[in-house]
Every structure is written in structure tokens, then in C-alpha cells.
Amino acid sequence: MPQAITRASTFVLLALLATACATTDVSPTQAPSQSTLPEHLTLGNPSGATTDPSQPTNYLLSKPQYALSYHRDQGKPNWVSWHLSSSWVGSAPRQDDFRPDADLPATWYHVTASSYAGAGFDRGHNCPSADRTSTAANNSATFLMSNMMPQAPRNNQQTWANLENYLRTFLSSGHELYVVCGSYGKGGTGTEGYATTLDNGRVTVPAHCWKVVVILPTGSNDAARVSTTTRVIAINTPNDNSLSTSWGTYRTSVNAIEAATGLDLLSAVPASVQQVIETRVDNGPTN
């Protein structure tokens, strides 16, 4: 009897060890499950940005309100990514508290609220103020200068504003959105004429501003729910104060934006779906 118990105990121990090995032996390169991804990077990290300060041109800031890749030498983000659902929109007023971002490494130059002063360019939000009105704190976060790019006023206040207002209309019809936007190139034209930099060369004026939007019915497991019929809007606008106020004029493909920027957009979406939706140019309604 004692011998039988010993054998049984040995089998149980071996089984427990096997189970433990099975649950802990995970490759460090294995992609995390969608449930562990930050909300605002659900559809991917377009540049593989990290929080390593030794990579100052692709530095990841993952905030509760949005995620971004910051370019220290350009004083602006490469891209900003955020999830937009009805829970993010409420009645909090616009805070207008433009300020430096204290989350950037202390030794870096911090773009200030006055860095764009007198240059003829708006402090153009990437993640819009009106997309974060659930609380005053969430709205305030959109006024960090790390979320800004020098944007021609007509572009910021009319062309992009028209698109942003249109996108928010989807929230009342049972939809949620994933948005990634950014800028690239050097040199734009504002109300004071052409410029390549601001703030004594510390802030680059981009030549183009772009945005990609994925529109989904409200649900879960969002990256997996993107299909070949999902509406994806991509625009690429010149950073020029004489551009059209109709955002539909500037529709393009995700592939074209990737070719211009070197980014890998929507990388968490199944590859077979990406091949279809990233080549297509949206032709849906614009209002």
C-alpha cells in the first residue's frame, strides 16, 4: 500500500510539473493577445515605437487618452493613434490649456504653448479636443504639445474639422472608430507664408498631414472584426492654407500613406484583410 501511494504521488507530481511547463513556456516573441494590447494600439503600433529614450525619433507615449510616436528632433509626433467610442464623448468643456508634455524625457527640449507664436500655423491637434469630452482631464490631455503639429489654419479649422465632425456622427448610430493620423515631409504654407521650421528650428513644419480611420459596429475583439467590407477612410492633405475645405478631395489609400511615411498601418488586422482594405480608396459619403 505505501508503495502504491508513492507511485500515485509521483504521477501527480509529474503531471503538475508538465502543466506548469506548458503554461509558462511562451516565446518572448509571441504576439500578445488582443485583450492585453493598449486600447489605442488595438490595430497596431505603426512604427514599432518603444519607450526607450535612446530612440528619440520614435519614442512611444502611451497615455490613457491616446498613444503616439514622438520625434524629438522635429518637436512633433510621427503619428497619434486613438480609439473613439461614445464613452469618450460627453459634456466637458474645451480646456485650451496648451502646455509642454512632462512625460517626455527631462533632458529633451519641451515644445511650449508659445512655440508656434506669430508663425502663421495653428497648434493643430492630432487627437482632437472634441474626441475627448467625457471628462475635463481627458480633454486637457489633448492640449499637450506632444499631440500638436504646425498646421495651416484653413487645413486645421476647416478641412480636418469637417472630417472630424463627420466621424463623430457615427457614434450615435452604434459605431466605434480607430483613428491614426500624423504628418510628414518638411515645409508648409500658413497665413504668414512658407516655413520649414518654428521655434528656432526646434519644430518641423510638415508638408503633408494624413489620417486613417477604421469604422466598426460597436463590439469586441476589434482587430479580428475588421473585414474586407469594413469602411476605411484615408486622407492625405497638403499643409497649405489654400487647400480645399472638402476633405473628400484628398482621399487616398492606406498603401499610399504607408509608401509616403514608411509606416506599417493596421498591422494587427489579419494580413488577408489588409491586402484588400489598404489598396482601396474610400468613395462613401462625406457628410
N, C-alpha and C positions, 0 to 999 in steps of 0.2 A: 504493500500500500504506500509506504513512504516513497518508494521508487517511482510509482505511477504519478504521485503528486509532483515529484521533482521534474519528471518528463513533461507533464502538463504545464508546469510553471515555465519551463524552458521554451515551450512552443508559444505561450502567451507573450513572453519577453521578446522573442524573435519577431512576432507579429507586430508588437508595438514599435520596435525599432524600425521595421520596414515601413510602417505608416509614417513615422517621424521623418524618415529619409525622403519619402515620397512628397511630403508636404513642404519640406524646406529646400529641396534640390531644384531651385528655379534659376534659370540662366540669368545673369545680370543684364543681358541684352534683350531679354524678353520684353515685349511691349506691355505696358500696364493695361489693366482692364479699363474700360471707359469710365467705370464708376470712380476710379482713382485719379482721373485727369482733372486738372483745374477747370472750373466751369467755362472760363473764357478761352481755353485752348482745346475745347472738345473736338474741333475739326482739324487740329494740328498746330504745331509750332513752325511757322513758315520758314524760319531761318535757323532753326535749331539753337536758338538763343539760350544762354545759361546765365547763372548768377555769378560767374567767375569774373572779377574785376580786371583780370589780365586780358579780357576780351572786350575792350572799351567801345568797339564799333558794333557790337552785337550783344548788348547787356540786357538780360531779362529782368523786368519788373513785373511781378505777378501780384496784382492788387485785388482786393475784394470786388472792385467795380470793373476792372478790365486788365488785360495783360499787354505788355509791349516789349519791343526790342529797341533799346536806346542806342544812339550813335553819339558818343561823347564829342567826337571831333566835328560833328555837324550841329550839335546842340538841339537835336530834334529826334523823334522816333523814326526808325526804319518802317515799322508797322505797329498798329494797335489793333487788338482783337477783343471782341466782347459779345456776350450773349444778350439778346434783347427779348424780354418777355413782359407780359402785363405786370408781373410782380415788381419790375424795376421802375414802373411809371406811377406817379402819384401827384400830389399837390404841393410838394416842396418848392419854394421859390428859387429862382436863379440866384446863386450866391455871389458871382462876379469877384471872387477872391483869388485872382491870379497870383501865383507865388512859386518860388523855387521848390523843387522836389527834394525833400530831405532824405528820401530813400536812396538817392544816388550816392556813390562813394564820396566821402567828405573831401577827398583831395581833388576831385574833379571840379571844373568850373560849373557853377549852377546858373543856368539861364534865369533871369529875373523878370518880374512883371513889366519892367521898363525897357527890356532888351530890344523890343520892336518899335520903340517910340520914334515918331517922326519919319519912319521909313516908307510909309505908304502901303504896308501889308498888315492884315489882321492877324491877331493871335488866333489862328484857326484851330479849333478843336478837331482832334481825330475822333475820339469818342464824344458825341455831342452832349452838351448840358441837358438838353431835353430828353435824352435817353436815360437819364439818371435823376428822376424826381421823386423817388419813393421816400427819401429822407434828405434832410439838409446836408448830412455828412456825405451821402452818396453823390449829391450834386456838387458839393465842394471839391470832391476828388477829381472831377473833370477839369478843374481850373488849375491843376498842377502844370507847370510849364513843360514838363516831360511829355504831356499829352498834346502839345501845340506844334504847329508848323506855320511858317510865314506864308500866308495865303492871300492872293489878290482879293480885295473886298467883294468884288462882284461874284467871284467864284464862291467865296465863303458864305456870303449873305443871301445869295440868290440861287445859283446853280446847285450847290451842295445842300443848301437849306431846303430847296424844293424836293430833292430826293429824300432827305432825312424826314421831312414831314410826310411824304408819301409812304415811306417804310413803316412809320408808326401807325398808319391806318390799319395795318394787318393785325395789330394786337387785339383789336375789338372783334375780329372775325375768327378767333380761335387759332391764331398762328403764333409762332415764335421765330426769331431770326438769329442767325450768326453773321456777324459783320467783321471784316478785316479791311483796314484801309491804311494808306501810307503815302509816301511821296518819294520821288527820285529825280536824279539829274541836278543841274545847277543853273540857276538864273531864271527869274520871273519878272513880270511887269505889273507893278502896283500903281497906286494913284500918283506916286512921285516918280514914275518911270522904272526903267530896268535896273535890277540889282542882283548881285550874286551872293552877297553875304550881308548880315546885320551884326550889330554889337561888336564892332571892331574885328570882324572876321570869325567870330565865335559861333554864329548861327548861319547855316547854309540856307539860302532861298532856293527851294526846289523848282525844277522846270515843269514837273507834272505831279498831279495829285490823283490817286486812284482809290477805288473802293470795290469790294466784292461782297455780295450779300446772298446768303442761302435762306430761303423761306420754307418753313416746315409747318405742318399742322402740329399743334401742341401735343407733346408726348414724352417718351423717354428713350434711352439708348439712341441718342440723336444721330451720331455719325453713321450708325448702321441703317438708319431710316432714310438717309439721302439716297434717292434713286435716279434713274436716268430721266425721269419726268419731273424731278424737282426743279422749281424755278430758281435760277441763279442769275443775278444781275451783276454785271461787271462794267465799271466805267473808268475812263482814263481821260482826265481833263488837263488842258494846258493851264499853267499857273499864270494866267494873263487876264488883266482887267477888262479886256474887250471880248471875252468869250460869250457864247450864247447862254442865256439863263435856263434853257431847256436841257435838263440832264440827259434826256434820251438821245440827244445828238451825239453823245460821247460814249455810247455803249460799245463794248468790245468783248473779247473772250478772255477767260481766265488764263488760257495759254499765252495770249499776247502780253498780259501783265507779267506773267512769270518770265517770259523771254526778256522783257524790259528791265526787270528787277533782280533776276537770279533767285527768286524765292520759290518755294515749293508749297503752294497754297492747297488747302483742303486735303492734306496728306493723310488724315485719319479716315477719310472716306474710302470705301473699297476701290481698288485700282480700276476694276472694270467699269465702275460708275464714273470715276474721274475722267476716264478716256472719252466719255460721251459728253458730260456736262461742261468740261473745261474747254472744249472746242466750239461750243455753241454760243452764239450772240443772242442775247435776250431780245424778243420783239413784242413783249407784253405791254399792257397799258402803262402809262406814265403818271396817271393821276386818278 
